[in-house]
Amino acid sequence: MEDAATMSGTYATFSDNSFAGRSVLITGAASGMGLETARAFASKGAEVVMADRDEAGLKRYGAELRNGGAAVHTVTVDVSDQESIDKAFDYCDANLARLDNVVTCAAIITAKRIFEQDRAHWHRVLDVNLLGSFFIVQGAVKRMLDNPDGGNIVCIASDAGVHGGGGLIADTAYAASKAGTLSMVKSVARELAGKKIRINALNPGPTDSPMHSHIDQSLKDRIAGNLPMRRMGRPEDMAAAIMFLCSDAASFTYGAALDVDGGSMFR
């Protein structure tokens, strides 16, 4: 390890142009965490491809960012459908010089009790949360292997993937899908060793976003009161962590899972 006298003193930091000349594809970009991530990357100079199945949301927020001077594309995608995923990547191939960063925010969260969950429910949750993430990763890797500088991938998992679900916030199917996402990230990281492609996961804790609209305010207040930070997470908290994982400041962070959970593990 270098001592203070021999270290270069050069450290990567965020500036207004931290991602200038770089591109990012974000799924689930029409609301919540995905939308805030798109805003964050755009604010730092990135060329952003917002992908979501919500066409109206894409139109509204894509225009908002463009009006602010950002370089933003929008593409409709259903991550549970392979043809739709392929078309999204075809769009990136045709409109970007290269694909530098990919963030998989698209997900569904459910809170059904054990006897309320049938096979159709499990298939739907896994198709979106786990398979959807994997096949976005697969498409990203295919393109990043051709990049001289590789690329960065961040998959959104969850603290439920670590601690389990089964409660009023997230059910067993959701927790299992996110545990699978964590394992998938580590497995892909092993396979990509030496390829200059960094892949990491983010474990958000309870977050006050449209995805949690099934939780009433009284329950949100209870959840916040039980967290060491005494508040729920915000989409902006997650967006900042995602940008860190895609930045040069995280150049030695590989196959990791970053907890951004307000200390939920200590509950």
C-alpha positions as CSV (number, residue, x, y, z in Angstrom):
1,M,0.0,0.0,0.0
2,E,1.3,3.5,-0.9
3,D,2.0,5.9,1.9
4,A,1.0,9.5,1.9
5,A,4.4,10.6,0.5
6,T,4.1,8.4,-2.6
7,M,0.4,8.5,-3.5
8,S,-0.4,10.4,-6.6
9,G,-3.0,12.7,-5.0
10,T,-5.4,12.2,-7.9
11,Y,-8.9,11.2,-6.9
12,A,-12.0,10.8,-9.0
13,T,-14.8,13.2,-8.0
14,F,-18.1,14.3,-9.4
15,S,-18.3,17.5,-11.4
16,D,-20.9,18.9,-13.8
17,N,-19.3,17.0,-16.6
18,S,-18.4,13.8,-14.9
19,F,-20.2,11.7,-17.5
20,A,-19.7,13.9,-20.5
21,G,-19.1,11.9,-23.6
22,R,-20.6,8.8,-21.9
23,S,-23.9,7.1,-22.4
24,V,-26.3,5.2,-20.1
25,L,-29.3,3.0,-20.7
26,I,-31.7,3.0,-17.8
27,T,-34.7,0.6,-17.5
28,G,-37.7,1.6,-15.4
29,A,-36.8,5.2,-16.2
30,A,-40.3,6.7,-16.3
31,S,-40.8,6.9,-12.5
32,G,-39.2,6.6,-9.1
33,M,-35.6,5.5,-8.8
34,G,-35.1,5.0,-12.6
35,L,-36.4,8.6,-13.3
36,E,-34.1,10.1,-10.7
37,T,-31.2,8.2,-12.1
38,A,-31.9,9.5,-15.5
39,R,-32.1,13.0,-14.1
40,A,-28.8,12.5,-12.2
41,F,-26.9,11.2,-15.2
42,A,-28.3,14.0,-17.4
43,S,-27.2,16.6,-14.9
44,K,-23.6,15.3,-15.2
45,G,-23.4,15.4,-19.0
46,A,-24.3,11.9,-20.0
47,E,-26.3,10.9,-23.0
48,V,-29.3,9.1,-21.5
49,V,-31.5,6.4,-23.0
50,M,-34.7,6.2,-20.9
51,A,-36.4,2.8,-21.3
52,D,-39.8,1.9,-19.8
53,R,-43.1,0.3,-20.8
54,D,-44.9,3.5,-19.7
55,E,-44.9,5.5,-23.0
56,A,-46.7,8.5,-21.5
57,G,-44.2,8.8,-18.7
58,L,-41.3,8.5,-21.1
59,K,-42.8,11.2,-23.3
60,R,-43.4,13.6,-20.3
61,Y,-40.1,13.2,-18.6
62,G,-38.0,12.8,-21.7
63,A,-39.3,16.2,-22.8
64,E,-38.6,17.6,-19.4
65,L,-35.0,16.6,-19.6
66,R,-34.5,17.7,-23.2
67,N,-36.0,21.1,-22.4
68,G,-33.3,21.4,-19.7
69,G,-30.7,20.9,-22.4
70,A,-29.9,17.2,-21.8
71,A,-29.2,14.6,-24.5
72,V,-32.0,12.2,-23.9
73,H,-33.6,9.4,-25.9
74,T,-36.7,7.4,-25.0
75,V,-37.5,3.8,-26.0
76,T,-40.4,1.7,-25.0
77,V,-39.4,-1.7,-23.5
78,D,-41.0,-4.5,-21.6
79,V,-38.2,-6.3,-19.9
80,S,-40.3,-9.5,-19.6
81,D,-40.3,-9.8,-23.4
82,Q,-37.1,-10.7,-25.2
83,E,-38.2,-9.2,-28.5
84,S,-38.8,-5.9,-26.7
85,I,-35.4,-6.0,-25.1
86,D,-33.7,-6.7,-28.4
87,K,-35.5,-3.7,-30.0
88,A,-34.2,-1.5,-27.2
89,F,-30.7,-2.6,-27.8
90,D,-31.1,-2.2,-31.5
91,Y,-32.1,1.4,-30.8
92,C,-29.0,2.0,-28.7
93,D,-26.8,0.5,-31.5
94,A,-28.4,2.8,-34.1
95,N,-28.3,6.0,-32.0
96,L,-25.3,5.8,-29.6
97,A,-21.6,5.9,-30.5
98,R,-21.2,3.2,-27.8
99,L,-23.0,2.0,-24.7
100,D,-21.0,2.8,-21.6
101,N,-23.3,2.3,-18.7
102,V,-26.5,0.2,-18.0
103,V,-28.7,0.4,-15.0
104,T,-31.6,-2.1,-14.5
105,C,-34.2,-0.3,-12.4
106,A,-37.3,-2.0,-14.0
107,A,-39.1,-4.1,-11.4
108,I,-42.4,-4.9,-9.8
109,I,-43.0,-5.2,-6.1
110,T,-45.7,-7.3,-4.6
111,A,-46.9,-8.0,-1.0
112,K,-49.0,-11.1,-1.1
113,R,-49.3,-13.7,1.7
114,I,-48.0,-17.2,1.1
115,F,-51.4,-18.7,0.2
116,E,-52.2,-15.7,-2.1
117,Q,-49.3,-16.5,-4.4
118,D,-49.8,-18.9,-7.3
119,R,-47.6,-19.9,-10.1
120,A,-48.7,-17.1,-12.4
121,H,-47.7,-14.6,-9.7
122,W,-44.3,-16.1,-9.3
123,H,-43.7,-16.3,-13.0
124,R,-44.6,-12.6,-13.4
125,V,-42.4,-11.4,-10.6
126,L,-39.4,-13.5,-11.8
127,D,-39.9,-12.6,-15.4
128,V,-39.6,-8.9,-14.7
129,N,-37.2,-8.7,-11.7
130,L,-34.8,-11.6,-12.4
131,L,-35.0,-12.7,-16.0
132,G,-35.6,-9.1,-17.1
133,S,-32.4,-8.0,-15.4
134,F,-30.4,-10.9,-16.7
135,F,-31.3,-10.4,-20.3
136,I,-30.6,-6.7,-20.1
137,V,-27.2,-7.5,-18.6
138,Q,-26.7,-10.0,-21.4
139,G,-27.4,-7.4,-24.1
140,A,-25.2,-4.9,-22.4
141,V,-22.2,-7.3,-22.1
142,K,-22.5,-8.2,-25.7
143,R,-21.9,-4.5,-26.6
144,M,-19.5,-3.6,-23.9
145,L,-17.1,-6.4,-24.9
146,D,-16.4,-4.3,-28.1
147,N,-15.7,-1.1,-26.1
148,P,-12.0,-0.4,-25.6
149,D,-12.8,0.8,-22.1
150,G,-15.5,-1.9,-21.3
151,G,-18.4,-0.5,-19.4
152,N,-20.4,-0.4,-16.1
153,I,-23.5,-2.3,-15.2
154,V,-25.6,-1.7,-12.0
155,C,-28.5,-4.1,-11.2
156,I,-31.0,-3.0,-8.6
157,A,-31.5,-5.7,-6.0
158,S,-33.0,-5.1,-2.6
159,D,-32.4,-5.5,1.1
160,A,-35.3,-8.0,0.9
161,G,-33.0,-10.2,-1.2
162,V,-30.6,-10.3,1.8
163,H,-33.0,-10.4,4.7
164,G,-36.1,-12.0,3.1
165,G,-39.6,-10.6,2.5
166,G,-42.8,-12.1,3.7
167,G,-44.1,-8.9,5.3
168,L,-46.4,-6.0,4.4
169,I,-43.8,-4.4,2.1
170,A,-42.5,-7.2,0.0
171,D,-43.5,-10.9,-0.4
172,T,-41.6,-14.1,-0.8
173,A,-41.6,-14.0,-4.6
174,Y,-40.2,-10.5,-4.7
175,A,-37.5,-11.3,-2.1
176,A,-36.5,-14.4,-4.0
177,S,-36.3,-12.5,-7.3
178,K,-33.9,-10.0,-5.7
179,A,-31.8,-12.7,-4.0
180,G,-31.5,-14.2,-7.4
181,T,-30.4,-10.8,-8.8
182,L,-27.6,-10.6,-6.2
183,S,-26.4,-14.1,-7.2
184,M,-26.7,-13.3,-10.9
185,V,-24.5,-10.2,-10.5
186,K,-21.8,-12.1,-8.6
187,S,-21.9,-15.0,-11.2
188,V,-21.6,-12.6,-14.1
189,A,-18.8,-10.8,-12.4
190,R,-16.9,-14.0,-12.1
191,E,-17.4,-14.8,-15.8
192,L,-16.4,-11.3,-16.9
193,A,-13.1,-11.2,-14.9
194,G,-10.5,-9.4,-16.9
195,K,-12.9,-8.0,-19.5
196,K,-13.0,-4.4,-18.3
197,I,-16.7,-4.6,-17.6
198,R,-17.7,-3.8,-14.0
199,I,-21.0,-5.2,-12.7
200,N,-22.3,-4.4,-9.3
201,A,-25.6,-4.5,-7.4
202,L,-27.4,-1.9,-5.3
203,N,-29.5,-3.0,-2.3
204,P,-32.0,-0.2,-1.6
205,G,-33.8,-0.3,1.7
206,P,-37.4,0.9,2.2
207,T,-37.8,3.7,-0.3
208,D,-40.6,6.3,-0.6
209,S,-41.3,6.0,-4.3
210,P,-44.3,5.2,-6.7
211,M,-43.2,1.6,-6.6
212,H,-44.4,1.5,-2.9
213,S,-47.8,3.1,-3.6
214,H,-49.3,-0.1,-2.0
215,I,-48.1,1.1,1.4
216,D,-50.2,3.6,3.2
217,Q,-48.7,6.6,5.0
218,S,-49.2,5.2,8.5
219,L,-47.2,2.1,7.6
220,K,-44.5,4.3,5.9
221,D,-44.3,6.3,9.2
222,R,-43.8,3.1,11.2
223,I,-41.1,1.8,8.8
224,A,-39.3,5.2,9.0
225,G,-39.5,5.2,12.8
226,N,-37.8,1.8,13.0
227,L,-34.9,2.7,10.8
228,P,-31.7,4.2,12.4
229,M,-31.9,7.1,10.0
230,R,-35.6,7.7,11.0
231,R,-36.7,8.2,7.5
232,M,-37.4,6.1,4.4
233,G,-35.0,6.3,1.5
234,R,-35.6,8.6,-1.4
235,P,-35.1,7.9,-5.1
236,E,-32.4,10.6,-5.1
237,D,-30.4,8.6,-2.5
238,M,-30.4,5.6,-4.8
239,A,-29.6,7.6,-7.9
240,A,-26.5,9.1,-6.2
241,A,-25.2,5.6,-5.2
242,I,-25.9,4.3,-8.8
243,M,-23.8,7.2,-10.2
244,F,-21.0,6.4,-7.8
245,L,-21.0,2.7,-8.9
246,C,-20.8,3.8,-12.6
247,S,-18.1,6.5,-12.0
248,D,-14.4,6.4,-12.0
249,A,-14.5,6.8,-8.2
250,A,-15.7,3.1,-8.1
251,S,-13.1,1.8,-10.5
252,F,-12.0,-0.9,-8.0
253,T,-15.5,-1.9,-7.0
254,Y,-16.4,-5.1,-8.7
255,G,-19.1,-7.8,-8.1
256,A,-20.2,-5.9,-5.0
257,A,-23.6,-5.2,-3.5
258,L,-23.9,-1.7,-2.0
259,D,-26.4,-1.4,0.8
260,V,-28.2,2.0,0.7
261,D,-30.8,1.2,3.3
262,G,-30.7,3.7,6.2
263,G,-29.4,0.9,8.4
264,S,-32.3,-1.5,7.9
265,M,-30.0,-4.4,8.6
266,F,-30.0,-3.2,12.2
267,R,-33.7,-3.3,12.7
